């Protein structure tokens, strides 16, 4: 099934650049016709050769476009993030249905295309329900922390530069002795 998912990404995905490379990396890990896969952020950084921030931004773009869903109630091997490629899953289900019936007019009904995930089928790949959910985590998006604005000197006892009587060489009383 990984082959079908990769072909869908190559031929039909609207993602570009790092986002497409991440989609290909995820499609390479698809296990069955449900198009569910798992990957940690560090493994995506290693496989794609992109920086961590680039991978995070690309994942956010893919999540916003709808080509990728993050399944927050499931966890993968070694607590990795579980993703679902919903559009690819529909295309793969259509391809499987076409192969089974060998007919050009066989379409996947809407109810069959959007069936809930079979978690029992995913457990043999190490994907299982998460034990707990972090309540601060937003669903489907990575949390971006805003930087704290800098306000003056963080050390209270340090004077501003240039203040004080001993800053200029004229006021020094050091004698050069040999």
C-alpha positions as CSV (number, residue, x, y, z in Angstrom):
1,X,0.0,0.0,0.0
2,X,2.9,2.3,0.5
3,X,3.6,2.2,-3.2
4,X,0.0,3.4,-4.0
5,X,0.3,6.2,-1.5
6,X,3.6,7.3,-2.9
7,X,2.2,7.3,-6.4
8,X,-0.7,9.4,-5.3
9,X,1.7,11.9,-3.7
10,X,3.8,12.1,-6.9
11,X,0.8,12.4,-9.2
12,X,-1.9,14.3,-7.3
13,X,-0.6,16.1,-4.3
14,X,-0.7,19.9,-4.4
15,X,2.2,20.2,-1.9
16,X,5.5,21.6,-3.0
17,X,9.1,21.8,-1.8
18,X,9.7,20.5,1.7
19,X,6.1,19.7,2.2
20,X,6.1,17.3,-0.7
21,X,9.3,15.7,0.5
22,X,7.6,15.2,3.9
23,X,4.5,13.8,2.3
24,X,6.7,11.3,0.3
25,X,8.5,10.3,3.5
26,X,5.2,9.7,5.3
27,X,3.7,7.9,2.3
28,X,6.7,5.6,2.4
29,X,5.6,4.5,5.9
30,X,2.0,3.8,5.0
31,X,1.2,0.3,6.2
32,X,-2.2,-0.6,4.7
33,X,-5.2,0.8,2.7
34,X,-6.2,3.1,5.5
35,X,-3.1,5.3,4.7
36,X,-2.1,5.7,8.4
37,X,1.6,6.2,9.2
38,X,3.8,7.4,12.0
39,X,6.9,9.5,12.3
40,X,8.6,11.6,14.9
41,X,9.7,15.1,14.2
42,X,13.4,14.1,14.6
43,X,13.0,11.2,12.1
44,X,11.4,13.5,9.5
45,X,14.2,16.0,10.0
46,X,16.8,13.2,9.5
47,X,15.0,11.6,6.4
48,X,14.4,14.9,4.6
49,X,17.6,16.8,5.5
50,X,15.5,19.9,6.4
51,X,15.8,21.9,9.6
52,X,13.4,21.3,12.4
53,X,11.6,24.6,11.9
54,X,11.2,23.9,8.2
55,X,9.7,20.5,8.9
56,X,7.3,22.0,11.5
57,X,6.1,24.7,9.0
58,X,5.7,22.2,6.2
59,X,3.6,19.9,8.5
60,X,1.4,22.9,9.5
61,X,0.9,23.7,5.8
62,X,0.0,20.1,5.1
63,X,-2.4,20.0,8.0
64,X,-4.1,23.2,6.9
65,X,-4.4,22.0,3.3
66,X,-6.2,18.9,4.4
67,X,-3.8,16.5,2.7
68,X,-2.6,15.3,6.1
69,X,-4.4,14.7,9.5
70,X,-2.7,14.3,12.8
71,X,-4.4,11.6,14.9
72,X,-3.9,13.0,18.4
73,X,-5.7,10.1,20.1
74,X,-3.3,7.5,18.7
75,X,0.4,7.1,19.3
76,X,3.0,5.2,17.2
77,X,6.0,3.2,18.1
78,X,8.3,5.0,20.6
79,X,5.6,7.6,21.2
80,X,5.8,9.0,17.6
81,X,3.1,11.0,16.0
82,X,0.5,9.2,14.0
83,X,-0.7,10.8,10.7
84,X,-3.5,10.0,8.2
85,X,-3.5,10.8,4.5
86,X,-7.3,11.1,3.9
87,X,-7.2,12.0,0.3
88,X,-4.7,9.4,-0.5
89,X,-6.7,6.8,1.4
90,X,-9.8,7.6,-0.8
91,X,-7.6,7.2,-3.9
92,X,-6.1,4.0,-2.7
93,X,-9.5,2.6,-1.8
94,X,-10.7,3.5,-5.3
95,X,-7.7,1.8,-6.8
96,X,-8.3,-1.4,-4.8
97,X,-12.0,-1.4,-5.7
98,X,-11.1,-1.0,-9.4
99,X,-8.7,-3.9,-9.2
100,X,-11.2,-6.1,-7.5
101,X,-14.0,-5.4,-10.0
102,X,-11.9,-4.8,-13.1
103,X,-14.5,-2.2,-14.2
104,X,-14.1,1.4,-15.2
105,X,-17.3,2.5,-13.7
106,X,-16.9,1.1,-10.2
107,X,-16.8,4.0,-7.7
108,X,-16.2,3.9,-4.0
109,X,-19.4,5.0,-2.3
110,X,-19.0,8.1,0.0
111,X,-19.9,6.0,3.1
112,X,-17.1,3.5,2.3
113,X,-14.5,6.2,1.5
114,X,-14.9,7.9,4.9
115,X,-15.1,4.9,7.1
116,X,-13.6,5.2,10.6
117,X,-10.2,3.8,11.1
118,X,-9.9,0.2,12.2
119,X,-7.6,0.5,15.2
120,X,-7.4,-3.3,15.6
121,X,-5.7,-3.5,12.2
122,X,-3.2,-0.8,13.2
123,X,-2.1,-2.4,16.5
124,X,0.0,-4.9,14.7
125,X,2.1,-2.0,13.4
126,X,2.7,-0.6,16.9
127,X,0.0,2.1,16.6
128,X,-2.2,2.2,19.7
129,X,-4.5,4.6,21.6
130,X,-2.7,7.3,23.5
131,X,-2.7,6.8,27.2
132,X,-3.3,10.4,28.0
133,X,-3.7,13.6,26.0
134,X,-1.8,16.8,26.8
135,X,-4.6,19.3,27.5
136,X,-2.5,22.3,26.4
137,X,-1.9,20.8,23.0
138,X,-4.1,22.2,20.2
139,X,-5.7,19.6,17.9
140,X,-4.1,19.4,14.5
141,X,-1.6,22.2,14.8
142,X,1.8,22.6,16.5
143,X,1.9,25.1,19.3
144,X,4.1,28.1,18.4
145,X,5.6,29.9,21.4
146,X,5.8,33.7,21.1
147,X,9.2,35.1,22.2
148,X,9.2,37.2,25.3
149,X,10.0,40.9,24.5
150,X,13.3,42.0,26.0
151,X,13.1,44.9,28.4
152,X,16.4,46.4,29.5
153,X,19.2,44.7,31.3
154,X,18.2,41.4,33.0
155,X,21.0,41.8,35.6
156,X,19.9,44.3,38.2
157,X,23.2,45.1,39.8
158,X,25.1,45.7,36.6
159,X,25.3,49.4,35.7
160,X,24.8,50.8,32.2
161,X,28.0,50.9,30.1
162,X,29.9,54.1,30.3
163,X,28.8,55.0,33.8
164,X,31.1,55.1,36.8
165,X,34.2,57.1,37.6
166,X,36.8,54.6,36.5
167,X,35.8,54.1,32.9
168,X,38.2,56.5,31.2
169,X,42.0,56.0,31.2
170,X,42.5,59.5,32.7
171,X,41.1,58.5,36.1
172,X,43.1,55.3,36.4
173,X,45.7,55.2,39.2
174,X,47.4,52.0,38.0
175,X,51.1,52.4,37.7
176,X,53.1,50.3,35.2
177,X,55.8,48.7,37.2
178,X,58.5,46.5,35.9
